[in-house]
Amino acid sequence: MIGHETAPVTTGTTGRDEVFQVEEHGIDPIPDTERHGSAKDVFWLWFGSNLTFTYVINGALAVAFGLSFWQAIAVVVLGGLSFLAIGAAGLSGVRTGTATLVISRAAFGVRGNWPAGLLNWIVSIGYTVVNTVVGTLALEAFFADLGWHGGHLSRALALAVTLTLTFAVALWGHATVQFAERWMAYVLAVGFAALLVLVLPGADTSAPSAAPGAAGWSIAFVVMLAGPFSYVPMPADYTRYLPRTTSLKAVTLSGALGGFLSSVALGVAGVAAATQADMTDAVAGTESLLPGWFQPLFLALVLGGSVTNSIITLYSSSLNLQVLGIPWSRARAIVISAAVTAAGSLGALFLTDFTTSLLSFLSLLIIVFAPWAGVFLADMVLRRCAYDSAALHTREGGAYWYRSGWHPAGMTALLAGLLFSALTCDSELWTGPLVAPLGGADLTLLGAVVSALVYALLAGRTVAPARDA
């Protein structure tokens, strides 16, 4: 077939998808003979990867925006329910055996997928940096508890350790990622459950003196949903090895339940902590509420949670680079992502105020992911998750070539969603011109609805399930 794409892989009998063996496959379709696992693997992946302290910070931010304890809890729960979309997005991996950002070529076109793919790679690396910095600060605090106050040296060592733990697992690949997420989840779940038991009883459930207003509610939702929405370009990366006979309902519910349980539990802990302590430095603020014997364990939980989350974002970024045309194997491409993550982490730790940077990053994140997710999910629904797998890997020609490689409907819908999100975004780095007329409300999230509706209107009559899927 003309222009057919082949990702560089190594032949052989070992390392196909085995724990502690470098994965051979990249974005090339996984053969049926090499598929394995079950829907419960998806549960452990999303449960383990979301046992991250970032959700504690997000819960604390909801209180900082003026929400009461119960109002913030409601936002946390609604944010957790968004994992239903993440679980559903994994269906495409079962059907096609390839990565999410390959499948999105159906929505945007082979060439049109490239700009969105680049944006997604940038933002996924940004999220990896966020978690790396959180883990580094926790390990630095652990060093201080041991009596070593090494300044920049101790922080640099903490960063090196955090990056090494993340890179090693992601480099080995899919099987090792699944293995690490499951076993780290066992430990982290027990630890974070203890954290919740220690922090929750002291929570102040009284209402604040002033109502949060539209601005407080909207920015709280944006921050809470930034995490789940950032995963939309990833689910198929971790379901592409599942047998085609895997129950699609089970895949959706398993992924949704995993992400919901961990994100909500940690978000509630963050809300409870914010009603009792100054959470400007969230790690230090939470630590101040804990008994002395638990504080070293708490710092280990923060480090472990940041690593579990960074592993999946770093792994997916290597597949993303192959989608963008990097002519390297997945294992070699991940070195690029790791290097950029290291550089970004150095800047966040040594050059900027981390709390301000985190808030700015999370509030802008949704501008990219919401519209992209709206188009991708709308396309998946219209096609009933049935794709022409061969055409997804064809560089020129084929069902998804459209007009010179660009899908006008997909690109128009994406731009419409991006424009709406930019006009209604309220962040430290950018405030849209419609925010003030809306009373300070941030409606960035509705960019997903706008892009989905525009795509359905433009492509509803032409986009259909592939006949041979």
C-alpha positions as CSV (number, residue, x, y, z in Angstrom):
1,M,0.0,0.0,0.0
2,I,1.3,3.4,-1.0
3,G,2.7,5.4,1.9
4,H,2.0,2.7,4.5
5,E,3.6,3.5,7.9
6,T,5.6,1.0,9.8
7,A,6.9,1.9,13.2
8,P,10.5,0.6,13.9
9,V,10.3,-2.5,15.9
10,T,12.8,-5.3,16.6
11,T,12.1,-8.9,15.7
12,G,12.8,-11.8,18.1
13,T,11.1,-14.0,20.7
14,T,11.7,-12.0,23.8
15,G,10.6,-8.6,25.0
16,R,7.4,-8.5,23.0
17,D,5.3,-7.4,26.0
18,E,7.0,-8.9,29.1
19,V,7.7,-7.4,32.4
20,F,11.3,-6.0,32.7
21,Q,11.9,-6.5,28.9
22,V,12.0,-3.6,26.5
23,E,8.7,-3.5,24.6
24,E,9.2,-4.1,20.9
25,H,6.0,-2.5,19.7
26,G,5.3,1.1,19.2
27,I,2.3,2.5,17.3
28,D,2.2,-0.4,14.9
29,P,-1.0,-2.5,15.3
30,I,-0.7,-5.3,17.9
31,P,-1.3,-8.6,16.2
32,D,-4.1,-10.8,17.6
33,T,-1.6,-13.5,18.5
34,E,0.2,-11.1,20.9
35,R,-2.9,-9.7,22.6
36,H,-3.5,-10.6,26.2
37,G,-4.9,-9.4,29.5
38,S,-8.4,-8.4,30.7
39,A,-10.5,-5.4,31.6
40,K,-9.3,-5.5,35.2
41,D,-5.9,-4.5,34.0
42,V,-7.5,-1.2,32.9
43,F,-8.9,-0.7,36.4
44,W,-5.4,-1.1,38.1
45,L,-3.8,1.2,35.5
46,W,-6.1,4.2,36.1
47,F,-6.5,3.5,39.9
48,G,-2.7,3.3,40.4
49,S,-1.8,6.2,38.1
50,N,-4.2,8.6,39.8
51,L,-3.0,7.9,43.3
52,T,-1.1,11.1,42.9
53,F,-0.8,14.1,45.3
54,T,-1.9,16.4,42.4
55,Y,-5.5,15.6,43.3
56,V,-4.9,16.6,46.9
57,I,-3.6,20.0,45.6
58,N,-6.6,20.3,43.3
59,G,-9.0,19.7,46.2
60,A,-7.2,22.3,48.3
61,L,-7.4,24.8,45.4
62,A,-11.2,24.4,45.3
63,V,-11.4,25.6,48.9
64,A,-8.9,28.4,48.0
65,F,-11.3,29.6,45.3
66,G,-14.0,30.2,48.0
67,L,-16.0,26.9,48.0
68,S,-17.2,25.5,51.2
69,F,-16.2,21.9,52.3
70,W,-19.3,20.3,50.8
71,Q,-19.3,22.5,47.7
72,A,-15.7,21.5,47.0
73,I,-16.6,17.8,47.7
74,A,-19.3,18.1,45.0
75,V,-16.8,19.4,42.5
76,V,-14.3,16.6,43.3
77,V,-17.0,13.9,42.8
78,L,-18.2,15.4,39.5
79,G,-14.6,15.6,38.4
80,G,-14.2,12.0,39.2
81,L,-17.2,11.0,37.1
82,S,-15.4,12.4,34.0
83,F,-13.4,9.2,34.0
84,L,-16.3,7.6,32.3
85,A,-15.2,9.4,29.1
86,I,-11.6,8.2,29.7
87,G,-12.8,4.6,30.1
88,A,-14.9,4.8,27.0
89,A,-12.0,6.3,25.0
90,G,-10.1,3.0,25.6
91,L,-12.6,1.1,23.4
92,S,-10.8,2.3,20.3
93,G,-7.6,0.6,21.4
94,V,-9.4,-2.8,21.7
95,R,-10.8,-2.4,18.2
96,T,-7.7,-1.2,16.4
97,G,-4.7,-2.4,18.4
98,T,-3.0,1.0,18.1
99,A,-2.4,4.2,20.1
100,T,-5.0,7.0,20.7
101,L,-3.1,9.6,18.7
102,V,-3.0,7.3,15.7
103,I,-6.8,6.7,15.9
104,S,-7.4,10.5,16.1
105,R,-6.2,10.7,12.5
106,A,-9.7,9.6,11.6
107,A,-11.1,12.8,13.1
108,F,-8.5,15.3,11.9
109,G,-6.9,13.7,8.9
110,V,-3.4,12.2,8.6
111,R,-1.7,15.6,8.3
112,G,-4.3,17.5,10.3
113,N,-3.6,15.2,13.3
114,W,0.0,16.5,13.5
115,P,-0.7,19.9,15.0
116,A,-3.0,18.5,17.6
117,G,-0.6,15.7,18.3
118,L,2.2,18.2,18.9
119,L,0.0,20.2,21.3
120,N,-0.9,17.1,23.1
121,W,2.7,16.1,23.5
122,I,3.7,19.5,24.9
123,V,0.9,19.4,27.4
124,S,1.5,15.8,28.4
125,I,5.1,16.6,29.1
126,G,3.9,19.6,31.1
127,Y,1.9,17.3,33.3
128,T,4.8,15.0,33.7
129,V,6.9,18.0,34.9
130,V,4.2,18.9,37.4
131,N,4.2,15.4,39.0
132,T,8.0,15.2,38.8
133,V,8.3,18.5,40.7
134,V,5.8,17.3,43.4
135,G,7.8,14.1,43.9
136,T,11.1,16.0,44.0
137,L,9.8,18.4,46.7
138,A,8.6,15.5,48.7
139,L,11.9,13.6,48.5
140,E,13.8,16.8,49.4
141,A,11.6,17.2,52.5
142,F,12.4,13.6,53.4
143,F,16.1,14.4,53.2
144,A,15.5,17.4,55.5
145,D,13.7,15.1,58.0
146,L,16.8,12.9,58.0
147,G,18.8,16.0,58.9
148,W,20.3,16.8,55.5
149,H,19.6,20.4,54.4
150,G,21.7,20.4,51.2
151,G,20.0,23.3,49.5
152,H,20.3,23.1,45.7
153,L,22.3,19.9,46.0
154,S,19.7,17.9,47.9
155,R,17.0,19.2,45.5
156,A,19.0,18.2,42.5
157,L,19.6,14.7,43.9
158,A,15.9,14.4,44.7
159,L,15.1,15.3,41.1
160,A,17.5,12.8,39.7
161,V,16.0,10.0,41.8
162,T,12.5,10.9,40.8
163,L,13.3,11.0,37.1
164,T,15.2,7.8,37.2
165,L,12.3,5.9,38.8
166,T,9.9,7.2,36.2
167,F,12.2,6.7,33.2
168,A,13.2,3.1,34.0
169,V,9.6,1.8,34.1
170,A,8.4,3.8,31.1
171,L,11.5,2.7,29.1
172,W,10.7,-1.0,29.6
173,G,7.2,-0.4,28.2
174,H,3.6,-1.6,28.4
175,A,3.9,-4.8,30.4
176,T,6.2,-3.2,33.0
177,V,4.0,-0.1,33.2
178,Q,1.0,-2.3,33.9
179,F,2.9,-4.4,36.5
180,A,4.3,-1.3,38.3
181,E,1.0,0.5,38.4
182,R,-0.8,-2.5,40.0
183,W,1.8,-3.2,42.6
184,M,2.4,0.4,43.5
185,A,-1.3,0.8,43.8
186,Y,-1.5,-1.8,46.5
187,V,0.9,0.1,48.7
188,L,-0.2,3.6,47.8
189,A,-3.9,2.8,48.4
190,V,-3.2,1.7,51.9
191,G,-1.0,4.7,52.6
192,F,-3.4,7.3,51.2
193,A,-6.4,5.6,53.0
194,A,-4.5,6.2,56.2
195,L,-3.9,9.8,55.2
196,L,-7.6,10.3,54.6
197,V,-8.4,8.8,58.0
198,L,-6.0,11.1,59.7
199,V,-7.0,14.3,57.9
200,L,-10.8,14.0,57.4
201,P,-12.0,14.1,61.1
202,G,-10.6,17.6,61.7
203,A,-12.2,19.1,58.6
204,D,-14.1,22.4,59.0
205,T,-17.5,21.8,57.3
206,S,-18.9,25.2,58.1
207,A,-19.9,27.5,55.2
208,P,-17.5,30.4,54.2
209,S,-18.5,33.9,55.1
210,A,-18.9,34.8,51.4
211,A,-20.3,32.8,48.5
212,P,-17.7,31.7,45.9
213,G,-19.7,33.2,42.9
214,A,-19.5,32.1,39.3
215,A,-15.8,32.7,39.1
216,G,-15.0,30.4,42.1
217,W,-17.2,27.6,40.9
218,S,-16.0,27.7,37.3
219,I,-12.2,27.8,38.0
220,A,-12.6,25.0,40.5
221,F,-14.2,22.8,37.9
222,V,-11.5,23.7,35.4
223,V,-8.7,22.7,37.7
224,M,-10.5,19.5,38.9
225,L,-11.2,18.4,35.3
226,A,-7.8,19.3,33.9
227,G,-6.3,16.0,35.1
228,P,-9.0,13.6,33.7
229,F,-9.2,15.6,30.4
230,S,-5.4,15.4,30.0
231,Y,-5.8,11.6,29.7
232,V,-8.1,11.7,26.6
233,P,-5.1,11.2,24.2
234,M,-3.9,8.1,26.1
235,P,-6.5,5.4,26.9
236,A,-6.0,3.3,23.8
237,D,-2.2,3.2,24.5
238,Y,-3.1,0.9,27.4
239,T,-6.0,-1.1,25.9
240,R,-4.4,-1.9,22.5
241,Y,-3.0,-5.2,23.8
242,L,-6.4,-6.5,25.1
243,P,-8.0,-9.3,23.0
244,R,-10.7,-8.2,20.6
245,T,-13.1,-10.3,22.5
246,T,-12.7,-8.1,25.6
247,S,-16.1,-6.8,26.8
248,L,-16.3,-3.1,25.7
249,K,-18.7,-2.4,28.7
250,A,-16.1,-3.9,31.1
251,V,-13.3,-1.8,29.6
252,T,-15.3,1.4,30.1
253,L,-16.5,0.7,33.6
254,S,-13.2,-0.7,34.8
255,G,-11.3,2.4,33.7
256,A,-13.9,4.8,35.0
257,L,-14.1,3.1,38.4
258,G,-10.3,3.0,38.8
259,G,-9.8,6.7,38.1
260,F,-12.9,7.7,40.1
261,L,-11.9,6.0,43.3
262,S,-8.4,7.3,43.5
263,S,-9.0,10.9,42.3
264,V,-12.1,11.4,44.5
265,A,-10.4,10.0,47.6
266,L,-7.4,12.2,47.3
267,G,-9.4,15.2,46.3
268,V,-11.5,14.8,49.4
269,A,-8.3,14.7,51.5
270,G,-7.1,17.9,49.8
271,V,-10.5,19.6,50.6
272,A,-10.3,18.5,54.2
273,A,-6.7,19.6,54.6
274,A,-7.4,23.1,53.1
275,T,-10.0,23.8,55.8
276,Q,-7.4,23.2,58.5
277,A,-4.1,24.5,57.3
278,D,-2.3,26.9,54.9
279,M,-2.0,24.9,51.7
280,T,0.2,27.5,49.8
281,D,2.8,24.8,50.0
282,A,0.5,21.8,49.8
283,V,3.0,19.2,50.8
284,A,4.1,21.1,53.9
285,G,0.5,22.1,54.7
286,T,-0.7,18.5,54.7
287,E,2.3,17.3,56.6
288,S,1.6,19.7,59.4
289,L,-1.7,18.0,60.1
290,L,-0.1,14.5,60.5
291,P,1.4,12.9,63.5
292,G,5.2,12.7,63.5
293,W,5.4,9.0,63.0
294,F,3.4,9.2,59.7
295,Q,5.2,12.2,58.2
296,P,8.1,10.2,56.5
297,L,5.5,7.7,55.2
298,F,3.5,10.6,53.8
299,L,6.4,12.0,51.9
300,A,7.0,8.5,50.5
301,L,3.4,8.5,49.3
302,V,3.8,11.8,47.6
303,L,6.9,10.6,45.8
304,G,5.3,7.2,44.8
305,G,2.1,8.9,43.6
306,S,4.0,11.4,41.4
307,V,6.0,8.5,39.9
308,T,3.0,6.4,39.1
309,N,1.4,9.2,37.2
310,S,4.5,10.4,35.4
311,I,5.1,6.8,34.2
312,I,2.0,6.7,32.0
313,T,2.3,10.2,30.7
314,L,6.0,9.7,29.8
315,Y,5.2,6.3,28.2
316,S,2.4,7.8,26.1
317,S,4.6,10.7,25.0
318,S,7.0,8.3,23.4
319,L,4.2,6.8,21.3
320,N,3.1,10.4,20.5
321,L,6.5,11.2,19.1
322,Q,6.2,8.3,16.7
323,V,2.9,9.6,15.6
324,L,4.6,12.9,14.9
325,G,7.0,11.1,12.6
326,I,10.1,10.6,14.8
327,P,11.8,7.7,12.9
328,W,12.9,5.9,16.1
329,S,11.6,3.0,18.1
330,R,9.4,3.8,21.1
331,A,12.3,3.1,23.5
332,R,14.6,5.6,21.8
333,A,11.9,8.2,21.4
334,I,11.2,8.2,25.1
335,V,14.7,9.6,25.6
336,I,13.5,12.9,24.0
337,S,10.5,13.1,26.3
338,A,12.7,12.4,29.3
339,A,15.2,15.1,28.4
340,V,12.5,17.7,27.9
341,T,10.8,16.7,31.2
342,A,14.2,17.0,33.0
343,A,14.7,20.5,31.6
344,G,11.2,21.6,32.5
345,S,11.5,20.3,36.0
346,L,14.8,22.1,36.5
347,G,13.1,25.3,35.5
348,A,10.1,24.8,37.7
349,L,12.3,23.9,40.7
350,F,15.1,26.5,40.4
351,L,13.7,29.4,38.3
352,T,10.0,29.9,39.2
353,D,7.5,29.8,42.0
354,F,6.0,26.4,41.7
355,T,2.5,27.1,43.2
356,T,1.9,29.9,40.8
357,S,3.2,27.9,37.9
358,L,1.0,25.0,38.8
359,L,-2.1,27.0,38.9
360,S,-1.3,28.8,35.7
361,F,-0.6,25.5,33.9
362,L,-3.7,23.7,35.1
363,S,-6.0,26.6,34.2
364,L,-4.6,26.8,30.7
365,L,-4.5,23.0,30.1
366,I,-8.1,22.7,29.4
367,I,-7.9,25.1,26.4
368,V,-6.1,22.4,24.5
369,F,-7.6,19.2,25.8
370,A,-11.3,20.1,26.0
371,P,-11.8,21.0,22.3
372,W,-9.6,18.1,21.1
373,A,-11.4,15.7,23.3
374,G,-14.8,16.9,22.1
375,V,-13.9,16.2,18.4
376,F,-12.2,12.9,19.2
377,L,-15.0,11.5,21.3
378,A,-17.7,12.8,18.9
379,D,-15.9,11.0,16.0
380,M,-15.6,7.8,18.0
381,V,-19.4,7.9,18.7
382,L,-20.2,8.6,15.0
383,R,-18.1,5.7,13.9
384,R,-19.2,3.5,16.7
385,C,-15.6,2.9,17.4
386,A,-15.2,1.0,14.1
387,Y,-12.1,2.1,12.1
388,D,-10.2,1.1,9.0
389,S,-7.1,0.0,10.8
390,A,-4.9,-0.1,7.6
391,A,-6.0,3.5,6.7
392,L,-4.9,4.8,10.1
393,H,-1.3,3.8,9.3
394,T,-1.3,5.1,5.7
395,R,0.7,8.3,5.2
396,E,-0.9,9.2,1.8
397,G,-4.3,8.2,0.4
398,G,-6.8,6.0,2.2
399,A,-10.0,6.6,4.0
400,Y,-8.5,9.2,6.3
401,W,-6.6,11.3,3.8
402,Y,-9.6,13.6,3.1
403,R,-8.3,16.8,1.5
404,S,-4.6,16.6,1.1
405,G,-4.4,14.9,4.5
406,W,-6.6,17.4,6.4
407,H,-10.2,16.7,7.5
408,P,-12.0,20.1,7.2
409,A,-14.8,19.1,9.6
410,G,-12.4,18.0,12.3
411,M,-10.1,21.0,12.0
412,T,-13.0,23.5,11.8
413,A,-14.5,22.0,14.9
414,L,-11.2,22.0,16.8
415,L,-10.6,25.6,16.0
416,A,-14.1,26.6,17.0
417,G,-13.6,24.9,20.4
418,L,-10.2,26.4,20.9
419,L,-11.6,29.9,20.0
420,F,-14.5,29.5,22.5
421,S,-12.1,28.2,25.2
422,A,-9.6,31.0,24.7
423,L,-12.4,33.7,24.8
424,T,-13.8,32.3,28.1
425,C,-10.6,31.3,29.9
426,D,-9.6,33.0,33.1
427,S,-6.1,32.1,34.2
428,E,-2.9,33.7,35.5
429,L,-1.4,33.8,32.0
430,W,-4.5,34.6,29.9
431,T,-7.9,36.1,30.5
432,G,-10.4,35.9,27.7
433,P,-12.4,39.0,26.7
434,L,-15.7,37.3,27.5
435,V,-14.8,36.5,31.1
436,A,-15.7,40.0,32.5
437,P,-19.1,40.1,30.7
438,L,-19.8,36.6,32.1
439,G,-19.3,37.9,35.6
440,G,-15.9,36.3,36.0
441,A,-17.0,32.8,35.0
442,D,-14.5,30.5,33.3
443,L,-16.4,28.5,30.7
444,T,-13.3,26.9,29.1
445,L,-14.7,23.4,29.7
446,L,-17.6,24.1,27.3
447,G,-15.0,24.2,24.5
448,A,-15.5,20.4,24.4
449,V,-19.2,20.7,23.9
450,V,-18.8,23.4,21.2
451,S,-16.2,21.3,19.2
452,A,-18.3,18.2,19.5
453,L,-21.5,19.9,18.3
454,V,-19.7,21.6,15.4
455,Y,-18.1,18.3,14.4
456,A,-21.4,16.4,14.6
457,L,-23.0,19.1,12.5
458,L,-20.3,19.2,9.8
459,A,-19.4,15.4,9.7
460,G,-22.6,13.7,10.9
461,R,-23.6,12.7,7.3
462,T,-20.2,11.7,6.0
463,V,-18.6,10.0,9.0
464,A,-19.6,6.3,9.4
465,P,-18.3,3.1,10.9
466,A,-15.7,1.3,8.7
467,R,-17.3,-1.6,6.9
468,D,-14.5,-4.0,7.4
469,A,-13.8,-3.1,11.1
